[in-house]
């Protein structure tokens, strides 16, 4: 969805999603910015250099200013895996208070991602309560380049928790570590931690370049959560509701834990026996996670497992199993 499309969808809406309220409570500050005139927003004309006095960080821009900034752009084209496109500044005199809050910025952060001495602007953008867009905005003279990275929906929208920014390879450029859906699909898909690295002017997926991160950081984090869930489950052995909760929570962690083992090359079939147990469960949540595991293994060894799931009583699981089986067959015909 383009930024212009997002702005259009906001017209006439009547409510503020929880994410905006949360973000406002967490980071809203009293703006010390002096605007150039009624309705004008100073972000486009500000000096985005890190050494500027005052810097854009010190000027305490707020979320409303960010929304107003987006609304004021003439061509707000978002580019996935492509070059930044420059868009000229448009007249920013817009009465943004008259529109609703069906969509907007949930959080933002100024970061010099490429160590060129100029801040980039990162925005977590929501439509309704669905905050699944990370915008990277780069100032190029009096114009702006955009890239959108789709993220998994999270319960909190806080930089450094949900989205980590770190120079993993010590090259002076920051990598983006963020949650994405394992198969870039709906919110039912388990969440994988992806790494984006700057390649020229854009960020591209670079998980394969940072296997040490998955081995030394992500894997211990997942193992720790599994241990915590196991310990909590032992404290509540006779509660059916709690038992279902722990069973599903552990499945979510194990499907990622097994994915890491496959990703690191430790075992190309990691999790297959666990998934076969889930596939026989009356719990559709577990059967879905079995399907995810079989789909990610992508080997003839799971062909029969996928075939069995095409007859699943849950139509969504059955249909996705058929697609996964078709993909497996095609991959074998066209290796």
RAQUINOR-V780580 format. One record per backbone hydrogen bond with DSSP energy under -0.5 kcal/mol. CO is the residue of the C=O (numbers start at 1). NH is the residue of the N-H. Records with the same first field share a line. If there is no record, write none. Layout:
BEGIN
CO->NH / NH
END
This chain:
BEGIN
2->6
3->7
4->8
5->9
6->10
7->10 / 11
8->11
10->13 / 100
15->17
17->20 / 21
18->22
19->23
20->24
21->25
22->26
23->27 / 28
24->28
29->31
33->35
37->40
39->94
42->46
43->46
46->48
48->119
49->52
55->59
56->61
57->60
59->32
62->66
63->67
64->68
65->69
66->70
67->71
68->72
70->73
72->90
74->76
75->77
76->3 / 4
79->81 / 148
87->144
88->74
92->94
94->96
95->98
96->99
101->17
102->128
104->126
107->124
109->111 / 122
111->113 / 120
112->115
113->174
117->50
120->111 / 122
121->137
122->109
123->125 / 135
124->106 / 107
125->132 / 133
126->104
127->130
129->131
130->127 / 132
132->151
133->125 / 135
134->149
135->123 / 137
136->147
137->121
138->145
139->141
140->143
142->89
143->140
144->87
145->138
147->136
149->134
158->161 / 162 / 163
162->164
163->160
164->166 / 177
166->168 / 175
175->166 / 177
176->178 / 196
177->164
178->194
179->152
180->192
181->184
186->189
190->182
192->180 / 194
194->178
195->206
196->176
197->204
199->201 / 202
202->199
204->197
206->209
207->210
208->211
210->213 / 214
211->215
212->216
213->217 / 218
214->219
217->221
218->222
219->223
220->224
221->225
222->226
223->227
224->228
225->229
226->230
227->231
228->232
229->233
230->234
231->235
232->235 / 236
233->236
236->239
238->240
239->243
240->244
241->245
242->246
243->247
244->248
245->249
246->250
247->251
248->252
249->253
250->254
251->255
252->256
253->257
254->258
255->259
256->260
257->261
258->262
259->263
260->264
261->266 / 267
262->265
267->270
269->272
271->275
272->276
273->277
274->278
275->279
276->280
277->280
278->281
282->284
283->287
284->288
285->289
286->290
287->291
288->292
289->293
290->294
291->295
292->296
293->297
294->298
299->302
300->303
302->306
303->307
304->308
305->309
306->310
307->310
308->311
309->312
313->315
314->318
315->319
316->320
317->321
318->322
319->323
320->324
321->325
322->326
323->327
324->328
325->329
326->330
327->331
328->332
329->333
330->334
END
